């Protein structure tokens, strides 16, 4: 199946931060490009967007978000420990702190790009309730204790 981003695009983005190499067999497996593309499509669909209906600039940002998410998964799945296989494959140790920093960069890039499309990382809702809290017979929704006593004992323990 052809996806909207390619393994070459992912490898080019990875090379800016790390020397991790991964081939198309892994990138086309369900956990990488297909899953990341599906996640971006689902996030966009939940907000009423589709990649095909976006403007060219926003479409490029959506593809960039997919690439950033794939890169985050690739870096997160890279081995922590050094290994050598048959003298041909050699991997030097990657400290966990460096992996986390790289993953954080890619995830932040992912949300930044989606934010420019119109899909924020956080949705903020504001509401208000009007009531007659200050009236003697009103429903108190403030959780304030209004009594005539000077002091009220309070215990954190039941």
C-alpha positions in Angstrom: 0.0 0.0 0.0 1.3 3.5 -0.8 1.3 6.0 2.0 1.5 9.7 1.9 5.0 9.8 3.3 8.0 7.7 2.3 10.8 6.0 4.1 13.3 8.4 2.4 11.5 11.4 3.8 11.6 9.9 7.3 15.3 9.1 7.1 16.1 12.6 5.8 14.3 14.1 8.9 16.0 11.6 11.3 19.5 12.5 10.0 19.1 16.0 11.3 19.2 14.7 14.9 20.6 11.2 15.0 22.4 8.6 13.0 19.7 6.0 13.5 19.1 4.1 10.2 16.0 2.2 9.5 14.9 0.6 6.3 11.6 0.7 4.4 10.6 -2.8 5.7 10.3 -1.5 9.2 8.9 1.9 8.3 6.1 0.3 6.2 5.2 -2.1 9.0 2.0 -1.3 10.8 3.7 0.3 13.8 5.4 3.1 11.9 4.1 5.0 8.8 0.7 3.3 8.7 -0.1 3.9 12.4 1.3 7.4 12.4 -0.6 8.3 9.2 -3.8 6.8 10.7 -3.3 8.8 13.9 -2.9 12.1 12.0 -5.9 11.3 9.8 -8.0 10.5 12.9 -7.0 13.6 14.8 -7.8 15.7 11.7 -11.1 13.9 11.1 -12.2 14.5 14.7 -11.8 18.2 14.1 -13.6 18.1 10.7 -10.5 18.1 8.4 -9.2 15.7 5.8 -5.7 15.8 4.3 -7.1 15.8 0.8 -9.3 18.9 1.4 -6.5 21.0 3.0 -4.7 23.8 1.2 -1.2 22.9 -0.2 0.6 24.5 2.7 -1.6 22.8 5.4 -1.2 19.5 3.5 2.6 19.8 3.7 2.3 20.5 7.4 0.1 17.4 7.8 2.7 15.3 6.0 5.4 16.9 8.2 3.4 16.0 11.3 3.2 12.4 10.1 7.0 12.3 9.5 7.7 13.8 12.9 5.5 11.2 14.6 7.2 8.4 12.7 10.6 9.8 13.7 9.6 9.9 17.3 8.6 6.2 17.1 11.8 5.2 15.4 14.0 7.0 18.0 11.9 5.7 20.9 12.3 2.1 19.6 16.1 2.4 19.0 18.1 0.1 21.3 19.7 1.7 24.3 22.6 -0.7 24.5 25.5 -1.1 22.1 25.6 -4.2 19.9 27.5 -5.6 17.0 26.1 -8.2 14.6 28.4 -10.2 12.3 30.8 -7.3 11.9 28.4 -5.5 9.5 25.8 -3.9 11.8 27.2 -1.8 14.6 25.2 0.4 17.0 26.8 2.6 19.6 25.0 3.1 22.9 22.4 5.9 23.0 21.8 7.2 26.5 18.1 7.3 27.6 18.3 11.1 28.3 19.3 11.7 24.7 16.6 9.5 23.3 14.0 11.3 25.4 15.2 14.7 24.3 15.0 13.6 20.6 11.6 12.1 21.1 10.4 15.3 22.8 11.7 17.4 19.9 9.7 15.3 17.4 6.5 15.2 19.5 6.7 19.0 19.9 7.2 19.4 16.2 4.2 17.1 15.6 1.9 19.2 17.8 3.3 22.5 16.4 2.5 21.4 12.9 -1.0 20.2 13.8 -1.6 23.5 15.7 -0.8 25.5 12.5 -3.4 23.4 10.6 -6.0 24.3 13.3 -5.8 21.3 15.6 -4.5 22.5 19.0 -2.8 20.1 21.5 -5.2 21.2 24.2 -8.8 22.2 24.0 -9.8 24.9 26.5 -13.4 25.2 27.5 -14.8 28.1 29.6 -18.1 28.0 31.3 -19.9 29.9 34.0 -22.7 29.2 36.4 -25.0 31.9 37.7 -26.7 31.4 41.0 -28.0 33.3 44.0 -25.2 32.0 46.3 -25.3 35.0 48.5 -29.0 34.7 49.3 -29.9 32.9 52.5 -32.1 30.4 50.7 -29.9 30.0 47.6 -28.0 27.0 46.4 -24.4 27.3 47.3 -22.1 26.2 44.4 -19.0 28.0 45.7 -18.1 25.4 48.3 -17.5 28.2 50.7 -18.7 27.7 54.2 -20.6 30.7 55.3 -21.4 30.6 59.0 -21.6 33.0 61.9 -18.9 31.1 63.8 -15.5 32.6 64.1 -13.6 29.4 63.6 -14.6 26.1 62.0 -12.6 22.9 62.5 -11.5 21.0 59.5 -9.8 17.7 59.2 -8.2 16.1 56.2 -8.8 12.6 57.8 -12.3 11.1 57.7 
